[in-house]
């Protein structure tokens, strides 16, 4: 999809396995992480009372903080829409509620854990705290949740129903759920670290004073072929590099290599999951990383996979392949 009007990422904030709410990963990332890793949290008491911080689960607190900082940075205090993406939802509260249900039967269950276990609780809480009464929807489509949420927000802006949209992607892991995902084959020993995700973007049809980048197009493919992906990439015209979702898994690496080997030999390829880890909505961190790279004009050397970039980065392609789903997003410098 190519938007019918210019759409900009005005701001993007993250809480992940890197330092929270910071772009220091570009120059000094935390490296060498493996296995299951919790996100590094800021001091939530800077944004909420001690009582609120105690009552809310971590995924909720992360959503509140990244959304608040994203709105502050973009100078948009009341977005027209809130669109949320999550692959697993509020896993920790779900796990706590089900554990109590198994051990205590149907008596003495904590209502807060149940209320905070549903997927759409995240977007609802952000809306309530910021008095946003507009369009509010949550997408839980596994690994492609972030892209579907972005596609919805872009569509709403393109048809003129809204002018600004706060798009967020949030996922958390527990030790038990990581073990189950590893048994299912989602994680493997040869992969990058398993991490958690909390990313908020502010989309707008105006660039404002400090927009990170322009969102030129977004495509999602299902049961792809190499020809379809190459056609979608080449339709985007000129780009300086590709930010790809390599995650260390052998099959995943082969998929990317099979496709990207068909491009020009001098095409620069960057990776991001070696820094931010893998999760169902980790593509949100990839889009965040890509937009930050465009804004700052630099990247960490460990991200470089093939061919050093010569000259400024004016546009790039974000490419993510998970199972049968492919997303291709073009971003350009403002």
C-alpha positions in Angstrom: 0.0 0.0 0.0 1.2 3.5 -0.9 -0.5 6.1 1.2 -2.5 8.7 -0.7 -0.9 11.5 1.3 2.4 11.9 3.1 2.6 10.1 6.4 5.4 10.7 8.9 6.7 8.9 12.0 6.9 11.9 14.3 8.3 10.1 17.3 9.2 6.5 18.4 10.1 5.3 21.9 11.2 1.9 23.1 11.6 -0.3 26.2 13.5 -3.5 25.3 16.6 -5.4 26.3 18.5 -2.3 25.4 18.6 0.8 27.7 15.0 2.1 27.9 13.8 5.3 26.2 17.2 5.8 24.8 18.9 5.7 21.4 22.3 4.8 22.9 22.2 1.4 21.2 23.4 3.1 18.1 26.8 3.8 19.6 27.0 1.6 22.6 24.5 -1.3 22.6 24.3 -4.1 25.2 25.7 -7.1 23.4 26.2 -10.8 24.1 22.7 -11.5 25.3 21.4 -15.1 24.8 18.4 -17.1 25.9 15.5 -15.5 27.7 15.9 -11.8 28.7 13.5 -9.4 30.4 13.4 -5.9 29.2 15.3 -3.2 31.1 12.7 -1.0 32.8 12.9 2.6 33.7 11.8 3.8 37.2 8.1 3.8 36.6 7.5 6.0 39.6 8.6 8.9 37.4 5.4 8.5 35.5 2.9 7.1 38.0 2.3 6.8 41.7 3.7 4.0 43.7 0.2 2.6 44.1 -0.4 2.6 40.3 3.0 1.0 39.7 2.2 -1.8 42.1 -1.3 -2.4 40.6 -0.3 -2.5 37.0 1.6 -5.4 35.3 4.9 -4.6 33.6 3.5 -4.7 30.1 0.9 -2.1 31.1 3.4 0.1 32.7 5.7 -0.1 29.7 2.8 0.9 27.4 1.9 3.9 29.6 5.5 5.1 29.7 6.4 4.7 26.0 3.1 6.2 24.9 3.5 9.2 27.2 7.1 9.8 26.1 6.1 9.4 22.4 3.3 11.9 22.7 5.6 14.3 24.6 8.4 14.0 22.0 6.0 14.4 19.0 4.2 17.4 20.6 0.9 15.6 20.0 -0.9 15.3 23.4 -4.2 13.9 22.0 -3.9 11.5 19.1 -7.0 10.9 16.9 -6.6 7.1 17.2 -4.8 4.5 19.2 -3.9 1.3 17.4 -2.2 -1.5 19.4 -0.4 -4.6 18.3 0.5 -7.6 20.4 1.4 -11.2 19.7 0.9 -12.8 23.1 -0.9 -10.1 25.1 -0.6 -9.8 28.9 1.1 -13.2 29.4 2.2 -12.7 33.0 -1.3 -11.8 34.3 -2.8 -14.6 32.3 -0.4 -17.0 33.7 -0.9 -15.8 37.3 -4.7 -16.0 36.9 -4.6 -19.5 35.5 -2.2 -20.7 38.1 -4.5 -19.4 40.9 -7.4 -21.0 39.1 -5.6 -24.4 39.1 -4.5 -24.2 42.7 -7.4 -22.5 44.3 -10.3 -23.6 42.1 -12.9 -20.8 41.5 -12.5 -19.2 44.9 -10.3 -16.3 46.1 -9.3 -15.3 42.6 -7.8 -11.9 42.1 -10.0 -9.8 39.8 -7.1 -7.5 38.8 -5.2 -10.3 37.2 -8.2 -11.3 35.2 -9.0 -7.7 34.1 -5.4 -7.1 33.0 -5.1 -10.4 31.2 -7.0 -9.5 28.0 -5.2 -8.2 25.0 -7.1 -5.0 24.5 -6.5 -3.9 28.1 -3.3 -2.2 26.9 -4.7 0.2 24.4 -7.7 0.9 26.6 -5.5 1.9 29.5 -3.5 4.3 27.4 -6.7 5.8 26.1 -8.2 6.2 29.5 -5.1 7.8 31.0 -4.8 10.3 28.2 -8.6 11.0 27.7 -8.5 9.7 24.1 -12.0 8.9 23.0 -11.4 8.3 19.4 -10.7 5.2 17.3 -9.2 2.4 19.4 -8.4 -1.1 18.2 -6.1 -3.9 19.1 -4.6 -6.5 16.7 -3.3 -9.8 17.9 -2.1 -11.5 14.7 1.0 -13.1 16.0 4.3 -12.2 14.3 2.6 -9.8 11.8 0.6 -7.8 14.5 2.8 -4.7 14.2 2.5 -4.5 10.4 -1.3 -4.9 10.5 -1.6 -2.2 13.2 0.5 0.1 11.1 -1.5 -0.7 8.0 -4.7 0.2 9.8 -3.4 3.5 11.0 -2.0 4.4 7.6 -5.4 3.6 6.0 -7.3 5.7 8.5 -5.0 8.7 7.8 -5.0 8.1 4.0 -8.8 8.3 3.8 -8.9 11.4 6.0 -10.7 10.0 9.0 -7.9 10.9 11.3 -4.7 13.0 11.1 -2.6 11.4 13.9 -2.4 7.9 15.3 -0.5 6.5 18.3 0.6 3.0 17.2 2.1 0.7 19.9 3.5 -2.9 19.9 3.8 -4.7 23.2 4.8 -8.2 24.2 6.3 -9.9 27.3 7.7 -13.3 28.2 7.8 -15.4 31.2 10.2 -18.3 32.0 7.4 -20.8 31.5 6.2 -19.3 28.2 9.7 -19.1 26.9 10.2 -22.8 27.7 7.0 -23.7 25.8 7.9 -21.5 22.8 11.3 -23.2 22.7 9.8 -26.6 22.8 7.5 -25.6 19.9 10.5 -24.5 17.8 9.8 -20.8 17.9 13.1 -20.3 19.7 16.2 -22.4 19.2 19.7 -22.5 20.7 21.3 -20.9 17.6 19.1 -17.9 17.7 19.6 -14.4 19.0 18.3 -13.5 22.4 14.6 -13.9 23.3 13.4 -10.4 24.4 10.4 -8.3 25.3 9.0 -5.4 23.3 7.3 -2.1 24.1 7.4 0.4 21.3 5.2 3.4 20.6 5.1 5.4 17.3 3.3 8.6 16.6 2.1 8.8 13.0 0.9 12.0 11.5 0.1 13.5 8.1 2.3 16.5 8.9 6.0 16.3 9.7 6.1 18.7 12.6 9.4 20.2 13.7 11.3 16.9 14.3 9.8 14.0 12.4 12.1 10.9 12.3 11.2 9.9 8.8 8.5 9.5 6.1 6.6 6.3 5.7 6.5 5.7 1.9 4.8 2.4 1.6 3.9 -0.9 3.4 3.3 -4.3 1.9 2.4 -7.6 3.5 2.6 -10.9 1.7 1.3 -14.4 2.7 2.8 -17.6 1.5 5.3 -15.6 -0.5 7.6 -16.6 -3.3 11.0 -15.0 -3.9 9.7 -13.4 -7.1 6.8 -11.7 -5.2 9.2 -10.3 -2.6 11.7 -9.0 -5.1 8.9 -7.5 -7.1 7.6 -5.7 -4.0 11.1 -4.5 -3.1 11.8 -3.2 -6.6 8.5 -1.4 -6.8 9.8 0.9 -4.1 12.4 2.4 -6.5 15.6 3.8 -5.0 16.8 2.8 -1.5 20.2 3.0 0.2 20.0 -0.2 2.3 17.8 -2.9 3.6 17.1 -3.6 7.3 16.4 -7.3 7.6 15.1 -9.5 10.4 17.9 -12.0 10.6 17.6 -13.9 13.9 20.3 -16.5 13.8 18.0 -19.5 13.1 19.4 -21.5 10.2 16.1 -21.7 8.2 15.5 -18.0 8.8 19.0 -17.1 7.6 18.6 -19.2 4.5 15.3 -17.5 3.6 16.8 -14.0 3.8 19.9 -15.1 1.9 17.9 -16.7 -0.9 16.0 -13.5 -1.4 18.6 -10.8 -0.8 21.2 -12.6 -3.0 19.1 -11.7 -6.0 19.6 -8.0 -5.4 22.5 -5.9 -6.6 25.8 -7.1 -5.2 26.5 -3.7 -3.7 23.2 -3.5 -1.8 23.9 -2.8 1.9 22.2 -5.1 4.4 21.6 -4.3 8.0 20.3 -6.5 10.8 18.7 -5.5 14.1 17.6 -8.6 16.1 21.2 -9.2 17.1 20.8 -6.1 19.2 17.1 -6.1 20.2 16.3 -9.9 20.2 13.4 -11.9 18.9 9.8 -11.7 19.9 6.4 -11.8 18.2 6.3 -8.0 17.7 10.0 -7.5 17.4 9.4 -6.0 13.9 8.3 -2.9 15.8 11.8 -2.6 17.2 13.1 -3.1 13.6 10.9 -0.2 12.4 12.0 1.9 15.4 15.7 1.1 14.6 15.2 1.9 10.9 13.5 5.2 11.6 16.2 6.2 14.1 19.0 5.3 11.7 17.4 7.6 9.1 17.0 10.4 11.6 20.5 10.2 12.9 22.2 9.0 9.8 24.3 6.3 11.6 24.1 2.7 12.8 26.2 0.5 15.0 28.8 -1.6 13.2 27.5 -4.9 14.5 24.3 -4.2 12.5 26.1 -4.4 9.2 25.6 -7.7 7.5 26.8 -7.1 4.0 28.4 -4.2 2.1 29.3 -1.0 4.0 27.0 1.9 3.2 28.9 4.7 1.4 27.3 8.2 1.7 24.2 9.4 3.5 21.2 7.1 4.2 18.2 8.8 2.6 15.9 5.9 2.2 15.7 2.2 3.3 13.6 -0.9 3.1 12.6 -2.8 6.2 12.1 -6.5 5.4 10.8 -9.0 7.9 10.1 -12.7 7.2 8.4 -14.9 9.8 7.0 -18.3 8.7 4.5 -17.6 5.9 4.3 -13.8 6.5 6.5 -11.2 4.9 6.4 -7.4 5.5 8.1 -4.8 3.4 8.1 -1.2 4.5 9.9 1.7 2.8 11.0 4.7 4.9 12.7 7.8 3.7 14.4 10.8 5.2 12.3 13.9 5.8 
